[in-house]
Amino acid sequence: MSKQQEADRDKGMRPAMQMGVYETFEDIYGRKSTLDELITDVSQFTQKSMLWVCATIVAGMQLWNQIDVQPGDVFSTLVQLYFDHPLRGRIMAGYWSSNPRHVLFHRRQVLLIAKLAIKHCSGSGMDARQNANLIGDILLKANDQLDFGLLRELAGRGSLPATRDEYSRLVAEMVVIGEDGSPQIAQMITRSHLMLRRFANELRSHPDWIDVAGEYETATGITLEENEAMIFGSHARHGEDLSRLLYTTPGALPLKEANFAPTSIPPAKVTAFLDSVCSGPVKMAQELSYKDNGPNDLSIFRKYPLVQQFYNLHLTSAWCGFLMMDNIFFLDKVLTGPYWQANAKYGQRVHRFWGAVFERYVNDLMSRATASTVNGYIADPRPVNNPNEQLCDGVLIAGDSLVLMEYKGNVFTAAAKYSGDHTALMAEIRKKLVQAQESNTKKGVEQLAATVNTLYGSNGPRLYP
């Protein structure tokens, strides 16, 4: 890496997009490890210490952030702790490489290790914090488990996807990789706030309107503003200052109820908030025993991004803390907390209403993006002679080009996304984005095809949904 590239990274500047690959046990040792091996390695440690290590990596490396601005000094320190000398040079060289960049730490990896600790560790065993040299292989073996192996034949031939089946394999692999990304947090929070506050309220005349904010406050005793404040404040607490503090004060890692004391939010509401975003390992293990779709299914942390832990129970100074396992899932609670609270009461009505909210949000976004430009945007276009028929959700006009748009906020099942069954995922995509065969209802792609045929007639372009 050039000195200019290093300087840009130190300044937090993002270079041009580049390819990244996970640093794996298979690449280093020449064989792919098994999930059983990984479970054996993880289960030799106490659950509490293994979860502590995971939370330390999350906070220390600021894993929710773009790789380019994650702290290089923390990376170097953790590599020194977790790997023996012969491997350190290779790991560090991979960190500074480009196209491909070698990625050691990432969200999916740490959450998989945490999930296995919850499922398979107990109160007995070695302390992972005192046996850091054994953690390196666990990190590498976890990275071995995250691909479904659907593209190995293509990769062996050096071929690009060419058939529908091969493309479906690529999609199945990329869906889980996409969920591991680092979204722009400011945009994420702003979008959630606007959808809950502005666009939901603009649709009070909608036949399926639900007071999502009011339902959330009634159920939890917490207002949307209080929920947002506690989420954003807790996330900020796990930022760069904590990453640096862990060098000298590792005990500062867990979030505590006392951290909220300087705020004006009553303690009862703080407790209610924490109850809504965290759970203990016993309950989480029970839920995982009922439903777990493999290494890539990290839904348990989407539901509980904080893990409750008790410390010093044998002393009068016992206390409760909360380990942050994933900041992105935690921040997503700004929207998903109120949404799923309403869903529990209203079911499909919430899905219908939220589709309208999402459409209103995207229409506003596109209208603002095209304002004061030569392009035009039409929201909710309808034929002049049939105002009851919606052609599509939106139309973008750019020169002599016409872009027809359908917005979908569908939720795919965890089994379809995380099981590695690409045919099941394709069936789910077809059902929700192409056609619901059981009701013969057009979805997304077929809706757009029908709209083009309506606009251009039989002499128009031939479309294949």
Summary of the structure (lengths in Angstrom):
residues: 465
radius of gyration: 24.5
end to end distance: 45.6
largest distance: 82.2
contacts: 1337
relative contact order: 0.10
helix: 58%
strand: 9%
